[in-house]
Amino acid sequence: MRKETIVENLNAVGERIVTCCNNCDRDPAEITLLAVSKTRPAEDLRSAYTAGQRHFGENYLQEALEKQDALSDLDIRWHFIGPLQSNKSRAVAERFQWIHTVDRLKIAQRLSSQRPDTLAPLNICLQVNIDNEQSKSGIAPQELEGLAREVVQLPGLRLRGLMAIPAARPNRQAQRKPFIELARLLQSLREAFPEEQLDTLSMGMSADMEAAITCGATIVRIGTDIFGVRNYPE
């Protein structure tokens, strides 16, 4: 994609964030824009970086590692936002600052043990299957506190909050329902673990970003509205 188009799109998304925050009495500085860059070439990420974007989210590990090598001269904050297999956890532990998709203890334990001592603890979000969809990853809401109790004891990790990918809904009011529930779950964790820095709600994408922000999102994951419709390989 043309660099100019990416810059224009980033500016448009930024304006949407500011407008939404003004409408719901939030500070736009509370919102981190995560550019979802899966399937995009490294040069597109470089264009976004030169426009001021610093946080990038990748779903596919091998693709992400290739981009990290190609963009090693840039101070990018890398977020892993895809499903993670146990046998691929080491690369995430060693080369990312965030992972949003932890939903079982085994993965958390591996990430913690594989996080290099020379790096700060890996920031993680627990992924919640907020709509109980068979096709999606994530822990059931009723199992969340038990997993969190185990995770906060792992020295290589820092539990920051929750992530969800709700089912598509037809309008803003309907979109708010799962986001309100995820915010409620985070508040419950804050009460259960007052000593932890539970400050993150990773929720909202291109189609439902505004609904997520009004419900307390602190990270919005935007791909299509920055980089355009993806062309997946056959």
C-alpha positions in Angstrom: 0.0 0.0 0.0 1.2 3.6 -0.7 2.9 5.2 2.3 0.6 8.2 1.9 -2.5 6.1 2.2 -1.3 4.4 5.3 -0.5 7.8 6.9 -3.9 9.1 5.9 -5.6 6.0 7.4 -3.6 6.3 10.6 -4.7 9.9 10.9 -8.3 9.0 10.3 -8.3 6.3 13.0 -6.6 8.7 15.4 -9.3 11.3 14.7 -12.0 8.6 15.4 -10.3 7.8 18.7 -10.2 11.5 19.7 -13.8 12.1 18.7 -15.0 9.0 20.6 -13.1 9.9 23.7 -14.5 13.4 23.7 -18.0 12.0 23.4 -17.6 9.7 26.4 -15.4 11.9 28.5 -12.2 9.9 28.2 -8.6 11.1 27.6 -7.4 9.9 24.2 -4.0 9.4 25.9 -5.5 6.4 27.7 -5.9 4.5 24.4 -3.1 2.6 22.7 -3.6 2.1 19.0 -2.3 -1.3 18.0 -1.8 -1.6 14.3 -2.7 -5.2 13.3 -0.1 -5.9 10.6 -0.6 -9.6 9.8 -0.1 -10.5 6.1 1.4 -7.0 5.5 4.9 -6.5 4.1 7.6 -5.0 6.3 7.6 -1.9 4.2 4.0 -1.1 5.2 5.0 -1.3 8.8 7.9 1.0 8.2 5.6 3.5 6.6 3.3 3.4 9.6 6.3 3.7 11.9 7.5 6.9 10.1 4.1 8.3 10.7 4.4 7.8 14.4 3.0 4.3 15.0 4.9 2.3 17.5 2.7 -0.7 18.6 2.2 -3.5 16.0 0.3 -6.7 16.5 1.1 -10.0 14.7 -0.9 -13.2 14.5 1.5 -15.6 12.7 4.8 -16.2 14.4 7.1 -17.0 11.5 5.8 -14.0 9.6 6.3 -11.8 12.6 9.9 -13.0 13.2 10.8 -12.2 9.6 9.4 -8.7 10.0 11.2 -8.2 13.2 14.5 -9.1 11.5 13.7 -6.7 8.6 12.8 -3.9 10.9 15.4 -4.4 13.6 16.5 -0.8 13.3 13.2 0.5 14.5 12.0 0.8 18.1 8.8 -1.2 17.7 6.7 -2.6 20.5 5.7 -6.0 19.3 2.4 -7.6 20.4 1.6 -11.3 19.7 -2.2 -11.5 19.2 -2.7 -14.9 17.6 -3.2 -18.4 18.9 0.1 -19.8 20.3 1.2 -23.4 20.2 3.3 -24.7 23.1 6.2 -25.6 20.8 6.4 -22.0 19.5 6.3 -20.2 22.9 10.0 -19.6 23.2 10.2 -17.1 20.3 7.3 -15.1 21.7 9.0 -15.1 25.2 12.2 -13.9 23.7 11.1 -11.4 21.1 7.8 -9.8 22.0 6.9 -7.2 24.6 3.2 -8.3 24.8 1.0 -11.3 24.2 -2.8 -11.0 24.3 -3.9 -14.6 23.8 -2.9 -16.5 27.0 -5.8 -18.8 27.9 -4.2 -21.8 29.6 -1.7 -22.3 32.4 0.7 -24.5 30.3 1.3 -21.7 27.9 1.8 -19.2 30.7 4.3 -21.4 32.5 6.3 -21.9 29.3 6.4 -18.2 28.5 7.5 -17.4 32.0 10.3 -20.0 32.1 11.5 -19.0 28.6 11.5 -15.3 29.2 15.2 -14.2 29.3 16.3 -12.8 32.7 17.8 -9.8 30.8 14.3 -8.6 29.7 11.5 -7.2 31.7 8.6 -9.6 32.4 6.4 -10.3 29.4 3.2 -8.3 29.5 0.2 -10.6 29.0 -3.5 -10.4 28.7 -5.7 -13.4 29.4 -8.0 -14.1 26.4 -11.7 -14.6 27.4 -14.1 -16.4 25.2 -16.7 -13.8 26.0 -19.5 -15.2 23.8 -18.7 -18.9 24.4 -18.1 -19.5 20.7 -16.8 -23.0 19.8 -14.7 -21.6 17.0 -12.7 -19.2 19.2 -9.9 -19.5 21.7 -10.2 -18.1 25.2 -11.0 -19.1 28.7 -14.5 -19.3 30.0 -15.4 -16.3 32.3 -16.1 -18.5 35.3 -12.6 -20.0 35.0 -10.8 -16.7 34.7 -10.0 -16.0 38.4 -8.5 -19.4 38.9 -6.1 -19.0 35.9 -5.2 -15.5 37.0 -4.3 -16.8 40.5 -1.8 -19.1 38.9 -0.4 -16.6 36.4 0.3 -13.8 38.9 2.8 -16.1 40.6 4.9 -16.7 37.5 8.1 -14.5 37.7 8.6 -14.1 33.9 5.2 -12.6 33.3 3.3 -9.5 34.2 -0.5 -9.9 34.1 -1.9 -6.6 32.7 -5.5 -7.4 31.8 -7.9 -9.1 29.5 -8.6 -9.5 25.8 -11.6 -10.7 23.8 -12.8 -11.0 20.3 -16.6 -10.8 20.5 -18.9 -12.1 17.8 -20.0 -9.6 15.2 -23.0 -7.6 16.2 -25.3 -5.3 14.0 -25.1 -2.0 15.9 -23.3 0.0 18.5 -25.7 -0.8 21.3 -25.4 -4.6 20.7 -21.6 -4.3 20.4 -21.3 -2.8 23.9 -22.7 -5.8 25.7 -19.6 -8.1 25.6 -17.3 -5.2 26.2 -19.3 -4.2 29.3 -19.0 -7.8 30.5 -15.2 -7.9 29.9 -14.8 -4.6 31.8 -16.8 -6.1 34.6 -14.5 -9.2 34.7 -11.4 -7.0 34.8 -12.9 -5.1 37.7 -13.5 -8.4 39.5 -9.9 -9.3 39.0 -8.7 -6.0 40.3 -10.7 -6.6 43.5 -9.3 -10.1 43.8 -5.7 -9.0 43.1 -5.3 -5.4 44.3 -1.5 -5.6 44.3 -1.4 -6.3 40.5 -1.2 -3.6 37.7 -4.4 -4.7 36.0 -4.9 -1.7 33.7 -5.5 -3.2 30.3 -8.6 -4.0 28.2 -7.6 -5.2 24.8 -10.8 -5.0 22.9 -12.3 -3.3 19.8 -11.3 -3.6 16.1 -12.1 -1.6 13.0 -15.9 -2.3 13.1 -16.5 -1.9 16.8 -13.7 0.4 18.1 -16.0 3.1 19.3 -18.2 0.7 21.3 -15.1 -0.7 22.9 -13.7 2.7 23.8 -17.0 3.8 25.5 -16.8 0.6 27.6 -13.2 1.2 28.8 -10.9 -0.2 26.1 -7.2 0.8 26.6 -5.8 -1.1 23.5 -7.8 -1.1 20.3 -6.6 -3.6 17.6 -7.0 -2.0 14.2 -5.9 -3.6 10.9 -8.3 -3.1 8.0 -8.9 0.6 8.6 -5.1 1.2 8.6 -3.8 -1.2 6.0 -6.9 -2.0 3.9 -8.6 -5.3 3.2 -6.1 -8.2 3.5 -5.2 -10.5 0.7 -4.7 -13.9 2.2 -2.5 -16.4 0.2 -4.3 -19.3 -1.4 
